Amino acid sequence: MNSDDFRRRADRVRVVPLETVLTLRGATRDRHDRAKWHTEQGPLSVTGVKFTSWHSCRGGGGAIDLVMHLAGVGCGTAVQWLEQHAVPSYLSAGASAPAASVRKRSTDGCPRPLQLPVPDDRLLGRVRRYLTGRRGLRASLLEPLIASGKLYADRRANAVFVLVAGKAQRPVGAELRGTGSRVWRGMAAGTNKDLGYFWVGVQGSREIVLCESAIDAISCFQLYPERICISTSGVRANPPWLRVLIDHGYALFCGFDADDPGDAGAAAMLAHHPALQRLRPSAHDWNDVLTSRQ
């Protein structure tokens, strides 16, 4: 399929109303705020064709962006999901095919090239202090990540955790975590969570714990140093690379947060892959478990 074919497919699905996508993915509208929805990735607000996530303080526009955010998938997978699930429902309700004027208003911006934040070594001390002081992570675990380039500081003093793929550890994205007083998290522009993940651990281990964030993965590794710990960068029940790990014979544990989204995501993951086991944190997440013991 060439780029023109894909563009036509994307044009057809990107105008599906966000409310249709949310309903099909099991989200529920807040009883007190009509613009707020409770989703698999936490609460978000919808204004016309745009949405904003309350947890990540990021947003997007159009149905493709929304599916990418909710399902944690790339653009191509989002288009395919919309074709299979949302378009039939939308058109059967009497909607017409998308018009050119609607396509011009789209802000999906897909596909997007990866744009990792520019490192700023001058702010690395602040990132170290945040991760060791406020998050309770051992410096001895952070330094190898910094030396390998998988953890660094950007110009806004965010902690940048790089997602990698393959034996060459090729960067495919990054988690961003603010180190100031305001809670902030996000993803580097162009991140493709389908291709790789942030991980920490000793190569050769045959046990892997899947966590919701890079900080949780490092926290979990500090608690279970005999295991490899991976961040799925959000609640993702069936990332494409998971099957590869299963086929390589790893013992896998779903360590998603001990809350409703985490439990639902874990149940969905175990439904897809019954060989996995649930490893539920004794506190809300692995960093909370770690800091509660210090």
C-alpha positions as CSV (number, residue, x, y, z in Angstrom):
1,M,0.0,0.0,0.0
2,N,1.4,3.4,-1.0
3,S,1.3,6.6,1.0
4,D,-1.7,7.9,-1.1
5,D,-3.7,4.8,-0.2
6,F,-3.0,5.2,3.4
7,R,-3.8,8.9,3.3
8,R,-7.2,8.1,1.8
9,R,-7.9,5.5,4.6
10,A,-6.8,8.0,7.2
11,D,-9.0,10.7,5.8
12,R,-12.0,8.4,5.9
13,V,-11.7,7.5,9.6
14,R,-10.3,10.6,11.2
15,V,-13.7,12.4,11.2
16,V,-15.4,9.7,13.3
17,P,-16.7,11.7,16.4
18,L,-14.6,11.4,19.5
19,E,-17.7,10.4,21.5
20,T,-18.1,7.4,19.2
21,V,-14.6,6.2,19.7
22,L,-14.9,6.7,23.5
23,T,-18.1,4.7,23.7
24,L,-16.7,1.9,21.6
25,R,-13.7,1.6,23.9
26,G,-15.8,1.4,27.0
27,A,-15.3,4.9,28.3
28,T,-18.0,6.5,30.4
29,R,-19.1,10.2,30.4
30,D,-18.8,12.0,33.8
31,R,-22.2,12.5,35.4
32,H,-21.3,16.1,36.4
33,D,-19.1,17.3,33.6
34,R,-20.4,16.5,30.0
35,A,-16.9,17.3,28.5
36,K,-15.1,14.8,30.8
37,W,-14.8,11.1,30.1
38,H,-13.4,8.3,32.2
39,T,-11.2,6.1,29.9
40,E,-8.7,3.2,30.0
41,Q,-5.9,5.9,30.2
42,G,-7.6,7.9,32.9
43,P,-9.9,11.0,32.6
44,L,-9.8,13.3,29.6
45,S,-11.8,16.3,28.4
46,V,-13.3,16.6,24.9
47,T,-13.9,19.9,23.1
48,G,-15.2,19.4,19.6
49,V,-12.5,17.4,17.7
50,K,-9.8,17.9,20.4
51,F,-9.1,16.1,23.6
52,T,-6.8,16.6,26.6
53,S,-5.6,13.9,29.0
54,W,-5.8,14.9,32.7
55,H,-2.9,12.6,33.7
56,S,-0.4,13.4,30.9
57,C,-1.4,17.1,30.4
58,R,-1.3,16.4,26.7
59,G,-3.9,16.2,24.0
60,G,-4.6,15.8,20.3
61,G,-7.2,16.1,17.7
62,G,-9.3,13.7,15.7
63,A,-10.2,10.1,16.0
64,I,-6.8,8.7,15.0
65,D,-5.0,10.7,17.7
66,L,-7.6,9.5,20.3
67,V,-7.2,5.8,19.5
68,M,-3.4,6.2,19.5
69,H,-3.7,7.7,23.0
70,L,-6.2,5.3,24.4
71,A,-4.8,2.1,23.0
72,G,-1.1,3.1,23.1
73,V,-0.7,2.1,19.4
74,G,0.8,3.6,16.3
75,C,-1.0,5.5,13.6
76,G,-1.4,2.5,11.2
77,T,-2.9,0.3,14.0
78,A,-5.2,3.1,15.0
79,V,-6.5,3.6,11.5
80,Q,-7.1,-0.2,11.2
81,W,-9.0,-0.3,14.5
82,L,-11.2,2.6,13.4
83,E,-11.9,0.9,10.1
84,Q,-12.9,-2.3,11.9
85,H,-14.9,-0.9,14.8
86,A,-15.8,2.8,14.6
87,V,-16.5,3.4,10.9
88,P,-19.3,0.8,10.6
89,S,-21.0,2.2,13.7
90,Y,-20.6,5.8,12.6
91,L,-21.9,5.3,9.1
92,S,-24.7,3.0,10.2
93,A,-26.0,5.9,12.3
94,G,-26.5,7.9,9.2
95,A,-23.3,9.9,8.9
96,S,-22.0,10.7,5.5
97,A,-18.5,10.1,4.2
98,P,-15.9,12.7,5.3
99,A,-15.7,15.9,3.2
100,A,-12.5,17.7,2.2
101,S,-13.3,20.6,4.4
102,V,-13.3,18.3,7.4
103,R,-10.0,16.8,6.4
104,K,-8.4,20.2,6.4
105,R,-9.3,20.7,10.0
106,S,-7.6,17.4,11.1
107,T,-4.8,17.8,13.5
108,D,-3.8,14.1,13.6
109,G,-0.3,14.8,12.1
110,C,0.3,11.1,11.4
111,P,2.8,9.6,10.8
112,R,5.2,11.7,13.0
113,P,9.0,11.5,12.9
114,L,10.6,10.8,16.3
115,Q,11.8,14.0,17.9
116,L,13.7,13.2,21.1
117,P,14.3,16.2,23.4
118,V,17.7,17.7,23.2
119,P,19.9,16.7,26.2
120,D,21.0,19.3,28.7
121,D,23.8,18.0,31.0
122,R,23.6,21.2,33.1
123,L,20.2,20.0,34.4
124,L,21.2,16.4,35.0
125,G,21.9,17.1,38.7
126,R,18.3,18.3,39.2
127,V,17.0,15.1,37.5
128,R,19.3,13.0,39.7
129,R,18.1,14.8,42.9
130,Y,14.4,14.3,41.9
131,L,14.8,10.6,41.2
132,T,16.9,9.8,44.3
133,G,15.4,12.3,46.7
134,R,11.7,12.3,45.9
135,R,11.4,8.9,44.2
136,G,13.8,6.9,46.4
137,L,15.7,5.4,43.5
138,R,19.3,4.3,44.1
139,A,22.0,6.3,42.3
140,S,23.8,3.0,41.5
141,L,20.8,2.0,39.4
142,L,20.5,5.4,37.6
143,E,24.2,5.9,36.6
144,P,24.3,2.9,34.2
145,L,21.1,4.2,32.5
146,I,22.7,7.7,32.3
147,A,25.9,6.3,30.9
148,S,24.1,4.3,28.2
149,G,22.0,7.3,27.2
150,K,18.7,5.7,28.3
151,L,18.1,8.4,30.9
152,Y,19.0,12.1,30.6
153,A,17.8,15.6,31.3
154,D,16.3,17.9,28.7
155,R,16.3,21.7,28.5
156,R,13.2,21.9,30.7
157,A,14.8,19.7,33.4
158,N,12.5,16.8,32.5
159,A,13.7,13.3,33.1
160,V,13.8,11.6,29.7
161,F,13.6,7.8,29.7
162,V,14.4,6.4,26.2
163,L,12.3,3.6,24.6
164,V,14.5,1.3,22.6
165,A,14.1,-1.6,20.1
166,G,16.1,-4.6,19.0
167,K,19.6,-5.7,19.8
168,A,21.0,-2.4,18.6
169,Q,18.8,-0.6,21.2
170,R,17.5,1.8,18.6
171,P,15.6,4.7,20.1
172,V,11.9,4.6,19.2
173,G,10.5,7.2,21.7
174,A,10.8,8.5,25.2
175,E,8.8,9.0,28.4
176,L,9.1,12.5,29.9
177,R,8.6,13.2,33.6
178,G,8.7,16.6,35.1
179,T,10.9,17.2,38.1
180,G,9.3,20.4,39.4
181,S,6.6,20.8,42.0
182,R,3.8,20.3,39.4
183,V,3.1,16.8,38.4
184,W,3.7,16.4,34.7
185,R,4.3,13.5,32.3
186,G,4.3,13.0,28.6
187,M,5.9,11.3,25.6
188,A,8.4,12.6,23.1
189,A,6.9,13.7,19.8
190,G,6.8,10.8,17.3
191,T,7.1,8.1,20.0
192,N,6.1,4.6,18.7
193,K,5.3,2.4,21.7
194,D,4.5,-0.5,19.3
195,L,8.2,-0.8,18.4
196,G,10.0,-0.8,21.8
197,Y,10.0,0.0,25.4
198,F,12.1,1.3,28.3
199,W,13.7,-1.5,30.3
200,V,16.1,-2.0,33.2
201,G,17.6,-5.2,34.5
202,V,20.4,-7.7,34.2
203,Q,20.6,-9.4,30.8
204,G,20.2,-13.1,31.1
205,S,17.3,-13.0,33.5
206,R,14.3,-15.1,32.4
207,E,11.7,-13.2,34.4
208,I,10.2,-9.9,33.3
209,V,7.8,-7.6,35.1
210,L,5.6,-5.2,33.0
211,C,5.1,-1.8,34.7
212,E,3.1,1.3,33.7
213,S,6.0,3.8,33.6
214,A,9.8,4.0,33.6
215,I,10.0,5.2,37.2
216,D,7.9,2.2,38.2
217,A,10.1,-0.1,36.2
218,I,13.2,1.2,38.0
219,S,11.4,1.0,41.3
220,C,10.4,-2.6,40.6
221,F,13.9,-3.5,39.6
222,Q,15.2,-2.0,42.9
223,L,12.8,-4.3,44.7
224,Y,13.3,-7.4,42.5
225,P,17.0,-7.1,41.2
226,E,16.9,-10.6,39.8
227,R,14.2,-9.6,37.2
228,I,14.1,-7.4,34.1
229,C,11.5,-4.7,34.4
230,I,9.8,-3.0,31.4
231,S,7.6,0.0,31.1
232,T,4.6,-0.3,28.8
233,S,4.3,3.6,28.9
234,G,0.7,3.4,30.1
235,V,-1.9,0.7,30.6
236,R,-1.5,-1.4,27.4
237,A,-3.1,-4.8,27.4
238,N,-1.4,-6.2,24.3
239,P,1.6,-4.3,22.9
240,P,2.9,-5.9,19.7
241,W,6.3,-6.7,21.1
242,L,4.8,-8.7,24.0
243,R,4.3,-11.8,21.8
244,V,8.0,-11.8,20.9
245,L,8.9,-12.0,24.6
246,I,6.5,-14.8,25.2
247,D,7.8,-16.7,22.2
248,H,11.4,-16.4,23.6
249,G,10.3,-18.2,26.7
250,Y,10.4,-15.5,29.4
251,A,8.2,-15.8,32.5
252,L,6.2,-12.6,32.4
253,F,4.3,-10.8,35.2
254,C,1.8,-8.0,34.7
255,G,2.7,-5.4,37.4
256,F,0.2,-2.7,36.5
257,D,-1.0,-0.3,39.2
258,A,-3.3,-1.4,41.9
259,D,-6.2,0.6,40.7
260,D,-9.2,0.2,38.4
261,P,-7.4,1.0,35.1
262,G,-4.4,-1.2,36.2
263,D,-6.6,-4.1,37.2
264,A,-8.7,-3.9,34.0
265,G,-5.6,-3.7,31.9
266,A,-4.1,-6.7,33.7
267,A,-7.3,-8.7,33.2
268,A,-7.3,-7.9,29.5
269,M,-3.6,-8.8,29.2
270,L,-4.1,-12.1,30.9
271,A,-7.1,-12.8,28.6
272,H,-4.9,-12.2,25.6
273,H,-2.0,-14.2,27.1
274,P,-3.1,-16.7,29.8
275,A,0.5,-17.7,30.5
276,L,1.2,-14.4,32.2
277,Q,0.7,-13.9,35.9
278,R,-0.6,-10.9,37.8
279,L,1.9,-9.2,40.2
280,R,-0.1,-6.5,41.9
281,P,1.8,-3.9,43.8
282,S,0.9,-3.8,47.6
283,A,0.6,0.0,47.3
284,H,-0.8,2.0,44.4
285,D,2.3,1.5,42.2
286,W,5.8,0.2,42.5
287,N,7.3,3.5,43.4
288,D,4.8,3.8,46.2
289,V,5.8,0.3,47.4
290,L,9.5,1.4,47.3
291,T,9.1,4.7,49.1
292,S,6.9,3.2,51.8
293,R,9.7,0.8,52.7
294,Q,12.3,3.6,53.1
